[in-house]
Amino acid sequence: MSKIQDYFVLIRNGANIRQNKEKIGYPITRIETISDGYVDREKMGYAGIKDLSKYEDYILKTGDILMSHINSVNHLGKVALYEKEKDEKIIHGMNLLVLRPNTKLIISKYAYYYFKSPYFKKQLPNITKNSVNQASFTVTDLKKLYIYVPSIEKQNTIVEMLDKVQSLIDKRKQQIEFCNELIKSQFVEIFGDPKVNPKHYKMKKLGTTFEIVSGGTPKTQVEDYWNPNDISWIGSNMCQDKIIYNNDGKFISYLGLENSSAKIIKPNAVLVALVGATIGKTALLKFETAINQNIAAIKVYDSNEYIPEFVFWYMQFIYYQFTAISKNKFKMASLNFLKELEIYQVPITLQSQFAAFVQQVENLRSSLQQSLTELENNFNSLMQKAFNGEVIA
């Protein structure tokens, strides 16, 4: 085992550039760029930079590893491997570290896999500095952590084997994602695309059909308002057009609930993000939780006219109405805006038919997810062997 600093020619934070929402100039990385574990070119920032002379030293190179060092504890240390596409030039921005391997000593893909392994992650608590809802570590401390680096030949063997399993994992994830396309296709077949309402359904305003509320956040500086054993509490980051069954690790106390506008929402509510990068994104809630002020909860569970699955998928079809709110850097939708949006007035029998189809697909998704979990467990087992110095045939 050697120190990380011995195998990288560059480990640093990115350029401090004030970004905007206008997609003009060269793209700049931000925290969201690697939120899904890969370099997502749709989640870049922009600042109107057209002359790279000032930032030439910050242009990403193939083989660079991006790492999250300021994030929630669950996402701290997340990495993505950058591989250049054609003639693109991407500026490395603040709040993601770049680690550039010394390719004479370590293969980029090998280092990438190591940073995803338990052997690296179990070292992170030793250098992590925690604050409410956020954690971080410094470049200096990261450099002093340890990494197992065998010969280049053995690194290649390890990478080839892990690549094979990763390929199976990626295919399974694609199959799971295809489940969404099946459901959307069925929705359009039964109800038509809400953008054009081809079946000429009567429309009702959300605000006159459902009770819609937002939540709040207890004061972060009051320690007694936050308790990991009391009440689940979530933010708009949980709205990713998915059914959610648990939170992402945030909890408030009963005292925090009483002294804030946070509200407890029951299962089968449809959640909608009101601000920022997730504006208009949804979640179908399957557990009881408090929500913050950046989420609106549509209380479908109090309705006799609508089924949660129908409302959840309908809201995804009208996502475009949220993104069209303004061209400003920071987008925000008010409760009144949400209440004024319209929803199909359709027979409950058709909604039930759609919900039954959704359940079938969700059963398939569950089976695929179980298979994915098994593949990921096998992948983790292989990583343990690889980074424990065991010879892999």
Secondary structure, DSSP 8 states (H G I E B T S, - for coil): -EEGGGGEEEEE--B----BSS--SS-B--GGGGTTSS--GGG-BB------TTTGGGB--TT-EEEE-EE-GGGTT-EEE----TT---B-BTTEEEEEE-TTT--HHHHHHHHHSHHHHTTGGGT-EEETTEEE--HHHHHTSEE----HHHHHHHHHHHHHHHHHHHHHHHHHHHHHHHHHHHHHHHH--TTT-TT---EEEHHHHS-EEE-----TT-GGG--TTSEEEE-GGG-SSEEESS-SS-EE-HHHHHTSS-EEE-TT-EEEE-BGGGTT-EEEE-S-EEE-TTEEEE-GGG-SS--HHHHHHHHHHTTHHHHTS--SSS-B--HHHHHH-EEE---HHHHHHHHHHHHHHHHHHHHHHHHHHHHHHHHHHHHHHHTTT----
